[in-house]
Amino acid sequence: MDTFTNSNCWYKDVCSNDCNTCVKYTVIKSLMKLSGIPESLHHPIKLNCNAQDIKQFERLQDIKDNVDGFVEDGDNLFICSEHTGNGKTSWAIKIMYKLFELEWDVWGPVEPLGMFIYVPEFLTSLKHFDNPLSDSYLENIKKAPLVIWDDIGAGKISEYDYTQLLVYINVRQQASRANIFTSNYITCEELAEQISSRLASRIFNSSEIIELKGKDRR
């Protein structure tokens, strides 16, 4: 088992428990690992809002604060921007992390509460037929209460890629399971050029669209 210390705990400023016996930290750390969120992003980045994005940040904060309802209702969110590095992925992770905080004590760490899918890498991995993704991993994508589809539309996809994405997104939406999409394309037409009009339309028509207009903050 990992040795947990105050230096890598999310709650170090508000908690006086012994880190080595802290159940909350242990469970949430397990949920983060199971989700596939890159370890470098396990501690959400503090975002500074500029004037262009005040309303968007307020709405994202509202979704985050009410993520339990968002997930229970099987809602979909599309966070987009023409600019890179202005908080799309960070906001998606903040929302998922809030779900972990709310549900950690009623959710077993054996199954993921949320999944983070970096779409370009996922589509490439699906074609590694000599080293396929495990059945359990693919089932988790279908069944997890919340999935982040990060950077969807990053590069034109093949017919095989399109079919795979459509299947997984369709299964989740048919089962009313929540999704967050992030993309650098801000219109359905732009996204359609990368992933097909049918899939782009399905995403746009089922999602709340939040466009961030701020420049790169990285």
C-alpha contacts under 8 A as a table, 3 or more apart, distances in Angstrom:
res1	aa1	res2	aa2	distance
3	T	20	N	6.22
4	F	8	N	7.11
4	F	9	C	7.43
4	F	19	C	5.59
4	F	20	N	5.54
5	T	8	N	5.93
5	T	9	C	6.63
5	T	19	C	5.70
5	T	20	N	7.23
6	N	9	C	5.26
6	N	12	K	5.38
6	N	19	C	6.64
7	S	12	K	7.32
9	C	12	K	5.50
9	C	25	Y	7.03
10	W	13	D	7.98
10	W	25	Y	7.86
10	W	43	H	7.18
11	Y	14	V	5.45
11	Y	15	C	5.69
12	K	15	C	5.56
12	K	16	S	7.46
17	N	21	T	7.81
17	N	22	C	6.58
18	D	21	T	5.69
18	D	22	C	6.20
19	C	22	C	5.03
19	C	25	Y	7.75
22	C	25	Y	5.69
22	C	26	T	6.39
23	V	26	T	5.09
23	V	27	V	6.10
24	K	27	V	5.33
24	K	28	I	6.15
24	K	104	W	6.99
24	K	105	D	7.37
25	Y	28	I	5.29
25	Y	29	K	5.91
26	T	29	K	5.23
26	T	30	S	6.25
27	V	30	S	5.05
27	V	31	L	6.23
27	V	104	W	6.45
27	V	109	P	6.19
28	I	31	L	4.90
28	I	32	M	6.13
28	I	100	F	6.34
28	I	101	E	7.25
28	I	104	W	6.31
29	K	32	M	5.08
29	K	33	K	6.33
30	S	33	K	5.14
30	S	34	L	6.09
30	S	109	P	6.18
31	L	34	L	5.04
31	L	35	S	6.02
31	L	100	F	7.20
31	L	109	P	6.07
31	L	112	P	5.97
31	L	113	L	6.70
31	L	114	G	7.65
32	M	35	S	5.18
32	M	36	G	6.79
32	M	37	I	6.18
32	M	42	H	6.79
33	K	36	G	5.62
33	K	37	I	6.65
33	K	39	E	7.65
34	L	37	I	7.99
34	L	111	E	7.49
34	L	112	P	5.49
34	L	114	G	8.00
34	L	115	M	7.38
35	S	112	P	5.88
35	S	113	L	7.35
35	S	114	G	5.39
35	S	115	M	4.12
35	S	116	F	5.49
36	G	115	M	6.16
36	G	116	F	5.27
36	G	117	I	7.13
37	I	41	L	6.58
37	I	42	H	6.68
37	I	93	I	7.99
37	I	115	M	7.53
37	I	116	F	5.38
37	I	117	I	7.97
38	P	41	L	5.43
38	P	42	H	6.68
39	E	42	H	5.09
40	S	43	H	7.37
41	L	44	P	6.08
41	L	45	I	7.63
44	P	90	S	6.47
44	P	93	I	6.96
44	P	94	K	6.12
45	I	90	S	6.49
47	L	87	G	6.92
49	C	53	D	6.23
49	C	54	I	6.32
49	C	57	F	7.10
50	N	53	D	5.73
50	N	54	I	6.57
50	N	214	G	6.58
51	A	54	I	5.57
52	Q	55	K	7.98
52	Q	212	L	7.87
52	Q	213	K	6.13
52	Q	214	G	6.21
53	D	56	Q	5.08
53	D	57	F	5.95
53	D	212	L	5.98
53	D	213	K	6.30
53	D	214	G	6.48
54	I	57	F	5.24
54	I	58	E	6.17
55	K	58	E	5.04
55	K	59	R	6.21
56	Q	59	R	5.15
56	Q	60	L	6.17
56	Q	210	I	6.42
56	Q	211	E	7.23
56	Q	212	L	6.75
57	F	60	L	5.02
57	F	61	Q	6.00
58	E	61	Q	5.07
58	E	62	D	6.22
59	R	62	D	4.96
59	R	63	I	6.30
60	L	63	I	5.06
60	L	64	K	6.12
60	L	91	W	7.28
61	Q	64	K	4.95
61	Q	65	D	6.06
62	D	65	D	5.08
62	D	66	N	6.22
63	I	66	N	5.14
63	I	67	V	5.59
63	I	70	F	6.99
63	I	95	I	7.30
64	K	67	V	4.99
64	K	94	K	7.14
64	K	95	I	4.64
64	K	96	M	7.93
64	K	98	K	6.45
65	D	98	K	7.46
66	N	69	G	5.59
66	N	70	F	6.44
67	V	70	F	4.72
67	V	71	V	6.06
67	V	95	I	6.65
67	V	96	M	7.87
67	V	98	K	7.06
67	V	99	L	6.07
68	D	71	V	5.29
68	D	72	E	6.04
68	D	99	L	6.44
68	D	102	L	7.61
69	G	72	E	4.93
69	G	73	D	5.96
70	F	73	D	5.43
70	F	74	G	6.30
70	F	75	D	5.42
70	F	178	A	7.09
71	V	74	G	5.03
71	V	75	D	6.27
71	V	145	P	6.42
71	V	146	L	6.52
71	V	177	R	6.81
71	V	178	A	5.20
72	E	75	D	7.89
72	E	177	R	7.84
72	E	178	A	7.82
73	D	176	S	6.97
73	D	177	R	7.76
73	D	178	A	7.48
74	G	173	Q	7.44
74	G	176	S	4.36
74	G	177	R	4.37
74	G	178	A	4.14
74	G	179	N	7.55
75	D	176	S	7.40
75	D	177	R	7.18
75	D	178	A	4.89
75	D	179	N	6.69
75	D	206	S	7.94
75	D	207	S	7.15
76	N	178	A	5.55
76	N	179	N	4.79
76	N	180	I	5.73
76	N	181	F	7.78
76	N	206	S	6.30
76	N	207	S	4.49
76	N	208	E	6.36
77	L	179	N	6.40
77	L	180	I	4.71
77	L	181	F	6.10
77	L	207	S	4.82
77	L	208	E	4.86
77	L	209	I	6.24
77	L	210	I	7.61
78	F	180	I	5.92
78	F	181	F	4.68
78	F	182	T	5.84
78	F	183	S	7.64
78	F	203	I	7.76
78	F	204	F	7.41
78	F	207	S	5.82
78	F	208	E	5.96
78	F	209	I	4.85
78	F	210	I	6.16
79	I	88	K	5.87
79	I	92	A	8.00
79	I	180	I	7.46
79	I	181	F	6.11
79	I	182	T	4.82
79	I	183	S	6.57
79	I	209	I	6.18
79	I	210	I	4.95
79	I	211	E	5.94
79	I	212	L	7.38
80	C	88	K	6.64
80	C	182	T	5.61
80	C	183	S	4.84
80	C	184	N	5.51
80	C	185	Y	6.21
80	C	186	I	5.57
80	C	209	I	7.49
80	C	210	I	6.27
80	C	211	E	4.83
80	C	212	L	6.22
81	S	84	T	7.15
81	S	88	K	7.62
81	S	183	S	6.73
81	S	184	N	4.97
81	S	185	Y	6.40
81	S	186	I	5.94
81	S	211	E	5.39
81	S	212	L	5.07
81	S	213	K	6.13
82	E	184	N	5.05
82	E	185	Y	6.21
82	E	186	I	6.66
82	E	213	K	7.31
83	H	86	N	6.75
83	H	184	N	6.71
83	H	213	K	7.17
83	H	214	G	7.27
83	H	215	K	5.87
83	H	216	D	6.33
84	T	184	N	7.10
84	T	215	K	7.31
84	T	216	D	5.58
85	G	88	K	7.40
85	G	215	K	7.42
85	G	216	D	4.51
85	G	217	R	5.65
85	G	218	R	5.61
86	N	212	L	7.31
86	N	214	G	6.10
86	N	215	K	5.94
86	N	216	D	4.85
86	N	217	R	5.32
86	N	218	R	7.36
87	G	90	S	4.96
87	G	91	W	5.80
87	G	212	L	7.97
87	G	217	R	7.82
88	K	91	W	5.43
88	K	92	A	6.42
88	K	182	T	6.08
88	K	183	S	7.81
88	K	212	L	7.60
89	T	92	A	5.06
89	T	93	I	6.23
89	T	150	D	6.72
89	T	182	T	6.55
90	S	93	I	5.20
90	S	94	K	6.11
91	W	94	K	4.93
91	W	95	I	6.23
92	A	95	I	5.27
92	A	96	M	6.38
92	A	148	I	6.79
92	A	180	I	6.62
92	A	182	T	7.76
93	I	96	M	5.01
93	I	97	Y	5.90
93	I	148	I	7.88
94	K	97	Y	5.08
94	K	98	K	6.19
95	I	98	K	5.21
95	I	99	L	6.60
96	M	99	L	5.12
96	M	100	F	6.54
96	M	114	G	6.75
96	M	146	L	7.36
97	Y	100	F	4.98
97	Y	101	E	6.35
98	K	101	E	5.02
98	K	102	L	6.29
99	L	102	L	5.13
99	L	103	E	6.07
100	F	103	E	5.27
100	F	104	W	5.30
100	F	113	L	7.08
101	E	104	W	5.66
102	L	105	D	7.86
103	E	106	V	5.56
103	E	107	W	5.99
104	W	107	W	5.41
104	W	108	G	7.75
105	D	108	G	7.88
107	W	113	L	7.31
108	G	111	E	6.43
109	P	112	P	6.66
111	E	140	N	7.57
112	P	115	M	6.71
112	P	140	N	6.93
112	P	144	A	6.15
113	L	144	A	5.59
113	L	145	P	5.86
113	L	146	L	6.81
114	G	144	A	5.42
114	G	145	P	5.98
114	G	146	L	4.68
114	G	147	V	5.52
114	G	148	I	7.81
115	M	140	N	7.51
115	M	141	I	6.42
115	M	144	A	6.60
115	M	146	L	6.47
115	M	147	V	4.67
115	M	148	I	6.22
116	F	147	V	5.88
116	F	148	I	4.79
116	F	149	W	6.56
116	F	150	D	7.27
117	I	122	F	6.56
117	I	147	V	7.21
117	I	148	I	5.85
117	I	149	W	5.07
117	I	150	D	5.92
118	Y	121	E	5.69
118	Y	122	F	6.06
118	Y	149	W	6.20
118	Y	150	D	4.77
118	Y	151	D	6.47
118	Y	152	I	7.90
119	V	122	F	4.95
119	V	123	L	6.10
119	V	149	W	6.07
119	V	150	D	5.79
119	V	151	D	6.11
119	V	152	I	5.66
119	V	154	A	7.93
120	P	123	L	5.37
120	P	124	T	6.35
120	P	151	D	7.43
120	P	152	I	7.41
120	P	154	A	6.64
120	P	155	G	7.72
121	E	124	T	5.12
121	E	125	S	6.11
122	F	125	S	5.09
122	F	126	L	6.26
123	L	126	L	5.20
123	L	127	K	6.92
123	L	161	D	6.08
124	T	127	K	5.51
124	T	128	H	7.00
125	S	128	H	5.25
125	S	132	P	7.14
125	S	133	L	6.90
126	L	129	F	7.15
126	L	132	P	6.56
126	L	133	L	6.64
127	K	132	P	7.56
128	H	131	N	5.34
128	H	132	P	5.52
129	F	132	P	5.10
133	L	137	Y	6.73
133	L	138	L	7.05
134	S	137	Y	5.25
134	S	138	L	6.48
135	D	138	L	5.18
135	D	139	E	6.08
136	S	139	E	5.02
136	S	140	N	6.10
137	Y	140	N	5.07
137	Y	141	I	6.56
138	L	141	I	5.20
138	L	142	K	6.66
139	E	142	K	5.10
139	E	143	K	6.14
140	N	143	K	5.08
140	N	144	A	5.42
141	I	144	A	5.86
141	I	147	V	6.91
141	I	168	Y	7.40
142	K	168	Y	6.19
142	K	169	I	7.99
142	K	171	V	6.45
142	K	172	R	5.72
143	K	172	R	7.18
143	K	177	R	7.57
144	A	147	V	6.68
144	A	177	R	7.55
145	P	177	R	5.60
145	P	178	A	6.19
146	L	177	R	6.46
146	L	178	A	4.87
146	L	179	N	5.60
146	L	180	I	7.68
147	V	178	A	6.63
147	V	179	N	4.95
147	V	180	I	6.31
148	I	179	N	5.88
148	I	180	I	4.70
148	I	181	F	5.91
148	I	182	T	7.80
149	W	152	I	6.31
149	W	179	N	7.27
149	W	180	I	6.06
149	W	181	F	4.74
149	W	182	T	6.41
150	D	180	I	7.95
150	D	181	F	5.88
150	D	182	T	4.97
150	D	183	S	6.99
151	D	154	A	5.76
151	D	181	F	7.38
151	D	182	T	5.14
151	D	183	S	4.68
151	D	184	N	7.06
152	I	181	F	6.81
152	I	182	T	6.21
152	I	183	S	5.32
153	G	156	K	6.75
153	G	157	I	7.79
153	G	183	S	6.50
153	G	184	N	7.66
153	G	185	Y	7.40
153	G	191	L	6.07
153	G	194	Q	5.37
153	G	195	I	6.01
154	A	183	S	7.49
154	A	184	N	7.67
154	A	194	Q	7.54
155	G	194	Q	6.32
156	K	193	E	7.43
156	K	194	Q	4.36
156	K	195	I	6.40
157	I	160	Y	7.97
157	I	161	D	5.68
157	I	162	Y	6.35
157	I	194	Q	6.23
157	I	195	I	5.84
158	S	161	D	5.04
158	S	162	Y	6.14
159	E	162	Y	5.04
159	E	163	T	6.19
160	Y	163	T	5.19
160	Y	164	Q	6.29
161	D	164	Q	5.22
161	D	165	L	6.16
162	Y	165	L	5.25
162	Y	166	L	6.00
162	Y	195	I	6.35
162	Y	196	S	7.44
162	Y	199	L	7.79
163	T	166	L	5.16
163	T	167	V	6.15
164	Q	167	V	5.21
164	Q	168	Y	6.41
165	L	168	Y	5.37
165	L	169	I	6.03
166	L	169	I	5.30
166	L	170	N	5.68
166	L	199	L	6.37
167	V	170	N	5.17
167	V	171	V	6.03
168	Y	171	V	5.22
168	Y	172	R	6.32
169	I	172	R	5.22
169	I	173	Q	6.14
170	N	173	Q	5.14
170	N	174	Q	5.90
171	V	174	Q	5.24
171	V	175	A	6.25
172	R	175	A	5.16
172	R	176	S	6.17
172	R	177	R	5.09
172	R	178	A	7.38
173	Q	176	S	4.84
173	Q	177	R	5.74
173	Q	178	A	7.39
174	Q	177	R	7.72
183	S	186	I	7.45
185	Y	188	C	7.82
185	Y	190	E	5.88
185	Y	191	L	5.62
186	I	190	E	7.03
186	I	191	L	7.50
186	I	211	E	6.84
187	T	190	E	5.31
187	T	191	L	6.37
188	C	191	L	5.18
188	C	192	A	5.93
188	C	197	S	7.74
188	C	200	A	5.83
188	C	201	S	6.38
188	C	204	F	6.36
189	E	192	A	5.01
189	E	193	E	6.56
189	E	197	S	7.31
189	E	200	A	7.79
190	E	193	E	5.47
190	E	194	Q	7.23
191	L	194	Q	5.38
191	L	195	I	6.27
191	L	196	S	7.52
191	L	197	S	7.77
191	L	200	A	5.88
192	A	195	I	5.21
192	A	196	S	4.41
192	A	197	S	4.31
192	A	198	R	7.52
192	A	199	L	7.30
192	A	200	A	5.10
192	A	201	S	7.57
193	E	196	S	5.91
193	E	197	S	7.16
195	I	199	L	6.44
195	I	200	A	6.48
196	S	199	L	5.68
196	S	200	A	6.16
197	S	200	A	5.12
197	S	201	S	5.81
198	R	201	S	5.24
198	R	202	R	6.22
199	L	202	R	5.05
199	L	203	I	6.32
200	A	203	I	5.22
200	A	204	F	6.14
201	S	204	F	5.16
201	S	205	N	5.76
202	R	205	N	5.43
202	R	206	S	6.16
203	I	206	S	5.46
203	I	207	S	6.05
204	F	207	S	5.34
204	F	208	E	7.65
204	F	209	I	7.34
